[in-house]
Amino acid sequence: VILAGCAAAQPPGTPGTPGFWYGVWHGIIAPITFIISLFTDIRIYAYPNAGNWYDLGFVIGMCLCGGGSSAKACCFKRKPV
């Protein structure tokens, strides 16, 4: 465990790492990528990435794809007749 903590990795926020817009895109395609990742060596989350900006984009992308947590509670709620 101690040696694994010393493994070289690109620090977050260095040039060329996925940022906010890649996070949005990866969030949108996450359900499809998850299914593909079950059978291949593809990950649904890019690491290393730009840190908090990538995370924010990923969450926004997931909400765009899935409708967010309140979509069924608000938008698709049937009103009594």
N, C-alpha and C positions, 0 to 999 in steps of 0.2 A: 504494500500500500504506500509506503514511504517513497519507494522508487517510482511508482506510477505518478506521484505528485510532482516529480521532477521532470516528467516527460516534456519535451519541447512542443510548444503549441504557439501559433500565431496569436499575439495579444489582440483583444477586441479593439476595433476602431482603426486598425492599420489600413492603409490604402489597398483596395482590391477586395476587402471583405464585404459580404452582403450587408446592405443597409436597409433603410426603411422600405423602399419600394420592392426590394427582393423579399422582404418579410411579408408584405401584403400579398405578393404573388404566391409565395410558399404557403401562406395561410389559405388562400383560395383553392389551391390544388391539393391541400393536405389530405382530404378524404380519399382522393384517387391515389395519391402517393402512398398513403398508408396501406392500401390494398396491394399495390405493387411491391411495397417493402416486405410484405409477408413472404414473398417468393424470391426476392432478389436482395442485393446488398445496397439498396437505396435508402437514404434517411429522409424523413419528412422535415427535419429541422436542420438548418445549416450551422455548422460549427467549424471554425470560428466565425463569428459575425460581428456586426457593429455594436453589439451590446443592447442597451435599452431601446434604441431606435428600431433595431430589427425586431425585438420582442413586441413592441407596440404595433409595428406593421403586421406581424404574424397574427396577433390577436384581432386586429381590424379585419384582416383577410379571412380569418375563421368566422367572424361575425357576418361578413358579407356573404360568405358561402352558406353558412348555416342559418342565417336570419337573426342571429343573436339570441339571447336568453329570453327576451320579452316579446319576440315575434308572435308566438302563439297566444300569449296572454293578451296582447293588444290588437294586433293587426288582423288576425284571423278569428277573433272571438265572434261567435254568432250571437246576434242580439235576439232576445225573445220576441216572438211574433205576437 
